[in-house]
Amino acid sequence: MSLAVTPVAWGDVAVDAARRLAEAGIADAEVQARRLVEQASGYEGGEYYVGLTKAATRRQMAYLDSMLARRLTGEPLQYVLGRWGFRGLDLMVSPAVLIPRSETETLAGLAIAELARRDPPGGLVVDLGTGSGALGLAVAAECETAQVVLTDVSAEALAVARANLAGLGRAAVRVSAFQGSWYEALPESLFGQVDVLASNPPYVRDDEALPSDVADWEPALALRGGPDGLDSARRILADAGKWLNPGGSVMLELSPDQMERAAAIALAGGLAVEAVHSDLAGRDRVLQCRLT
């Protein structure tokens, strides 16, 4: 039954929404109910608990009902909200792009740290297969001397990235975006000029089972990486040396069981394997190589 029949306090709405989510078997029902109520009510962060005492309008309740119905069908919360946080950025997301995840926050942090070590700090970063723009935009926002290039083969994904770029503020002037498959998107003027190539490429094996909220909703083009999951990594690593300047780095987010094979591909492409970095859960997640 719809919650939009009579005006009620947001606190009661939150309790009922959490109950319905829990009954549907959705984990973290109370947390997800809060995110939906925040979105519908406009009471976010520190204002949330004050807002729980306020009455919801009929229009707000209709919005909440529509979001709750979508979530109960299995649509990921991030797509229902149309936004998600990433290293302090509030990013637009849609089914055209992967949902930003903490593993990619690790990759972004490593790219930022690499720029900070340069003398002078900063440099040119290319985010290959940018999706929502999360990786490259985080670099631009956190490193004031970085120039950032975003690329994606998907016009729909690049439209999301450009929308997020429009909301970046002053840092946006240091970011450009191009459509195309991997290096094909880049202007030839960047040959040998890139300081950091960073990417979260598709790395899920074609036969690997995924949770339904991933397999049924997130774009397969950004998930599936061929029989061993390394098709895209091969393309990136094979040609990285043409685009990196001497001493430049390539950083790839991959699965822990792919690191050894990816390192061999990098070595065959003339790169030195510098490190394998762990994610927040302690799993091998980012392969870093360097052009020496």
Legacy VTK file of the C-alpha trace (Angstrom):
# vtk DataFile Version 3.0
C-alpha trace
ASCII
DATASET POLYDATA
POINTS 292 float
0.000 0.000 0.000
1.317 3.450 -0.881
2.615 5.666 1.887
1.256 8.701 0.035
-2.352 8.387 1.234
-2.167 10.741 4.224
0.449 13.234 5.443
2.798 11.651 7.968
6.018 12.597 9.723
9.232 11.644 7.992
10.213 9.571 11.014
7.241 7.269 10.440
8.003 7.174 6.741
11.598 6.093 7.424
10.474 3.291 9.743
7.961 1.965 7.226
10.419 2.198 4.332
13.054 0.285 6.314
10.500 -2.405 7.148
9.525 -2.850 3.508
13.142 -3.022 2.387
13.990 -5.558 5.101
10.998 -7.726 4.186
12.289 -7.766 0.609
15.601 -9.151 1.869
17.595 -5.989 1.181
20.667 -5.644 3.387
21.256 -2.460 5.387
17.571 -1.638 5.115
17.681 1.179 7.666
20.660 2.827 5.983
19.049 2.583 2.565
15.734 3.865 3.883
17.538 6.887 5.271
19.161 7.623 1.918
15.782 7.459 0.191
14.140 9.671 2.795
16.991 12.182 2.594
16.568 12.355 -1.167
12.796 12.775 -1.028
12.658 15.174 1.904
15.724 17.312 1.252
16.818 16.852 4.869
20.343 15.498 4.488
23.324 15.027 6.759
22.994 16.909 10.027
19.488 18.060 9.153
18.141 14.530 8.807
17.067 13.991 12.421
15.430 17.410 12.589
13.561 16.564 9.414
12.152 13.351 10.898
9.737 15.464 12.973
8.448 17.343 9.926
5.421 16.340 7.885
5.945 15.091 4.358
4.029 16.731 1.543
1.979 14.701 -0.907
4.472 15.427 -3.686
7.410 14.344 -1.545
5.622 11.139 -0.622
4.904 10.362 -4.250
8.608 10.798 -5.002
9.570 8.543 -2.091
7.057 5.907 -3.188
8.428 5.887 -6.730
12.014 5.472 -5.512
11.058 2.782 -3.022
9.199 0.836 -5.700
12.267 0.918 -7.942
14.531 -0.267 -5.130
12.148 -3.107 -4.276
12.442 -4.382 -7.857
16.188 -4.768 -7.338
17.427 -1.575 -8.973
20.609 -0.497 -7.153
20.194 2.295 -4.642
22.750 4.443 -6.458
20.739 4.411 -9.673
17.495 5.043 -7.810
19.038 8.120 -6.195
20.763 9.145 -9.420
23.861 10.149 -7.465
26.631 8.699 -5.335
29.595 9.969 -3.372
33.216 9.439 -4.379
36.119 10.961 -2.433
34.018 13.964 -1.441
32.415 14.452 -4.870
28.653 14.109 -5.298
28.442 12.415 -8.680
25.534 11.833 -11.018
25.195 8.132 -11.867
22.918 6.209 -14.226
22.774 2.701 -15.702
25.066 3.998 -18.456
28.006 3.907 -16.017
29.405 1.693 -13.299
28.549 2.610 -9.740
31.636 4.268 -8.173
33.230 1.930 -5.617
35.806 2.128 -2.857
38.319 0.093 -4.888
38.443 2.907 -7.421
38.837 5.444 -4.616
42.064 3.574 -3.813
43.179 3.928 -7.433
42.385 7.642 -7.402
44.381 8.108 -4.216
47.396 6.376 -5.740
47.235 8.572 -8.850
47.029 11.695 -6.680
49.968 10.519 -4.578
51.994 9.873 -7.729
51.415 13.453 -8.886
52.325 14.807 -5.453
55.725 13.078 -5.653
56.623 14.795 -8.898
58.890 17.861 -8.942
57.095 20.145 -9.425
53.882 18.425 -8.282
51.191 17.761 -10.859
51.204 16.631 -14.439
48.976 15.165 -17.132
46.635 12.338 -16.133
44.542 10.306 -18.567
41.546 8.426 -17.183
40.863 5.730 -19.774
37.296 4.405 -19.758
36.144 7.063 -17.341
32.470 6.100 -16.972
30.984 8.606 -14.528
34.278 10.514 -14.476
34.856 9.576 -10.832
38.557 8.753 -11.098
39.689 11.656 -13.250
37.472 14.247 -11.590
38.716 13.244 -8.142
42.281 13.767 -9.367
41.395 17.192 -10.776
39.601 18.205 -7.587
42.383 17.123 -5.237
45.467 18.076 -7.244
45.371 21.732 -8.239
48.220 21.365 -10.730
46.871 18.325 -12.571
45.665 18.421 -16.155
43.153 15.617 -16.709
41.815 13.918 -19.828
38.725 11.692 -19.639
37.914 9.119 -22.323
35.150 6.597 -22.906
33.911 4.603 -25.881
30.304 5.030 -24.739
28.609 8.289 -25.704
26.071 7.736 -22.932
28.770 7.265 -20.308
30.701 10.300 -21.516
27.536 12.385 -21.235
27.353 11.437 -17.554
31.027 12.301 -17.082
30.525 15.676 -18.759
27.530 16.393 -16.526
29.694 15.677 -13.498
32.467 17.804 -14.961
30.030 20.707 -15.221
29.509 20.509 -11.471
33.196 20.355 -10.585
33.705 24.086 -10.189
36.977 25.869 -10.920
38.885 22.616 -11.413
36.789 21.905 -14.512
38.943 24.191 -16.651
41.779 21.679 -16.281
39.732 18.748 -17.586
38.871 17.695 -21.141
36.847 14.738 -22.403
37.018 12.701 -25.616
34.983 9.807 -26.973
36.711 6.737 -28.335
38.034 3.278 -27.551
41.019 3.531 -25.201
43.900 5.386 -26.902
41.896 6.011 -30.065
40.158 8.814 -28.181
43.376 10.722 -27.499
44.837 13.418 -29.762
48.215 12.473 -31.208
49.679 15.570 -29.605
49.719 13.615 -26.339
52.236 11.031 -27.611
54.940 10.758 -24.955
53.366 13.484 -22.810
51.296 11.568 -20.237
52.515 11.374 -16.651
49.864 8.968 -15.334
47.607 6.612 -17.258
44.917 5.395 -14.870
42.028 3.071 -15.573
39.378 0.876 -14.026
38.929 -1.258 -17.158
36.433 -4.099 -17.575
38.083 -7.022 -15.771
35.299 -9.494 -14.959
35.650 -12.794 -16.855
32.885 -13.450 -19.368
31.866 -16.645 -17.543
32.126 -15.208 -14.025
28.888 -15.101 -12.063
27.930 -11.712 -10.636
25.288 -10.670 -8.100
21.992 -9.871 -9.791
22.102 -6.210 -8.753
25.336 -5.935 -10.743
24.687 -8.285 -13.669
21.142 -7.071 -14.297
21.753 -3.344 -13.964
25.345 -2.227 -14.532
26.651 -1.939 -18.122
28.228 -5.166 -19.373
30.527 -3.127 -21.606
32.182 -1.702 -18.495
32.247 -5.017 -16.611
33.177 -7.898 -18.903
36.789 -8.214 -19.990
36.863 -11.345 -22.124
37.612 -15.000 -21.291
40.239 -14.156 -18.659
39.042 -10.607 -17.909
42.220 -9.059 -19.283
41.273 -8.071 -22.845
41.154 -4.363 -22.005
44.218 -4.499 -19.776
46.184 -6.016 -22.660
45.276 -3.127 -24.948
46.128 -0.526 -22.325
49.442 -2.064 -21.283
50.582 -2.908 -24.812
50.467 0.704 -26.015
51.086 2.594 -22.769
54.743 3.197 -23.639
53.766 5.277 -26.686
51.815 7.735 -24.555
53.768 7.914 -21.304
56.678 10.248 -20.887
59.878 8.705 -19.487
59.220 7.898 -15.850
55.451 7.996 -16.332
53.167 5.470 -14.653
50.231 3.317 -15.670
47.841 2.223 -12.922
45.147 -0.386 -13.460
42.440 -1.609 -11.116
42.172 -5.381 -11.524
41.120 -8.526 -9.697
43.632 -9.994 -7.214
43.988 -13.204 -9.246
44.906 -11.255 -12.396
47.972 -9.449 -11.082
50.593 -12.006 -12.109
49.317 -12.312 -15.678
48.865 -8.562 -16.045
52.408 -7.973 -14.780
53.735 -10.331 -17.472
51.777 -8.403 -20.114
53.265 -5.136 -18.842
56.811 -6.503 -18.968
56.258 -7.729 -22.528
55.136 -4.210 -23.423
58.372 -2.674 -22.178
57.114 -1.461 -18.796
58.689 -2.043 -15.409
56.368 -3.457 -12.774
56.712 -1.175 -9.789
54.101 -2.300 -7.261
50.852 -4.082 -6.550
48.727 -2.004 -4.185
46.020 -3.287 -1.845
42.496 -1.951 -1.499
40.821 -1.083 1.799
39.978 -4.751 2.359
43.631 -5.745 2.000
43.198 -7.421 -1.404
45.612 -6.852 -4.286
43.768 -4.301 -6.417
45.990 -1.886 -8.362
48.898 -2.788 -10.626
51.379 0.069 -11.040
53.938 0.002 -13.834
56.423 2.589 -15.049
58.107 3.519 -18.300
61.818 3.658 -17.504
LINES 1 293
292 0 1 2 3 4 5 6 7 8 9 10 11 12 13 14 15 16 17 18 19 20 21 22 23 24 25 26 27 28 29 30 31 32 33 34 35 36 37 38 39 40 41 42 43 44 45 46 47 48 49 50 51 52 53 54 55 56 57 58 59 60 61 62 63 64 65 66 67 68 69 70 71 72 73 74 75 76 77 78 79 80 81 82 83 84 85 86 87 88 89 90 91 92 93 94 95 96 97 98 99 100 101 102 103 104 105 106 107 108 109 110 111 112 113 114 115 116 117 118 119 120 121 122 123 124 125 126 127 128 129 130 131 132 133 134 135 136 137 138 139 140 141 142 143 144 145 146 147 148 149 150 151 152 153 154 155 156 157 158 159 160 161 162 163 164 165 166 167 168 169 170 171 172 173 174 175 176 177 178 179 180 181 182 183 184 185 186 187 188 189 190 191 192 193 194 195 196 197 198 199 200 201 202 203 204 205 206 207 208 209 210 211 212 213 214 215 216 217 218 219 220 221 222 223 224 225 226 227 228 229 230 231 232 233 234 235 236 237 238 239 240 241 242 243 244 245 246 247 248 249 250 251 252 253 254 255 256 257 258 259 260 261 262 263 264 265 266 267 268 269 270 271 272 273 274 275 276 277 278 279 280 281 282 283 284 285 286 287 288 289 290 291
